[in-house]
Amino acid sequence: MSLDKIDLEILKHLQHDGNMTNVALAKKINISPPPTLERVKKLENNGVIRKYVALVEPSSVGVGLHTFVEVKLLKHSRESVSSFFDAIKSVDEIMECHHVTGDADFLLKIAVKDISAFEDLVLHKLTALPHVGNLKTMVVLSTVKNETAYNLEGVKNEE
């Protein structure tokens, strides 16, 4: 789907406030509400907008520790990668899983209550994942930047 200037404006505003009403969005982009809604629906239907979420403050739900775990599989075959993919989907503490290049095969972002919960996760879930050969953990001490909105400057658009 090709995005025009108005589509990019819509995305810019919704990335910062996905709960914005259609009327408020229409005012921000200076077009009437019906075509604004039509454009938003088109962006949703074409998969440009995947979903709307509430970003929760981790500490308010008992999450006090974030880690990144590098996972190296015993062997890197289509079957081992596929079964690893299937298995990680059932581990709720894994917030993100990225298939990466370099020394590791995967990079996991994990959120848990505390270091004891992380130890339990490693001992009972992560090491039990299929084809796992090695884990390397980095504990997040503090977060300096955590953005959810993509930079839309320079996105080619149809005009």
Secondary structure, DSSP 8 states (H G I E B T S, - for coil): ---BHHHHHHHHHHHH-TT--HHHHHHHHTS-HHHHHHHHHHHHHTTSS--------GGGGT--EEEEEEEEESS--HHHHHHHHHHHTT-TTEEEEEE-SSS-SEEEEEEESSHHHHHHHIIIIITTSTTEEEEEEEE----S----S---TT---B-
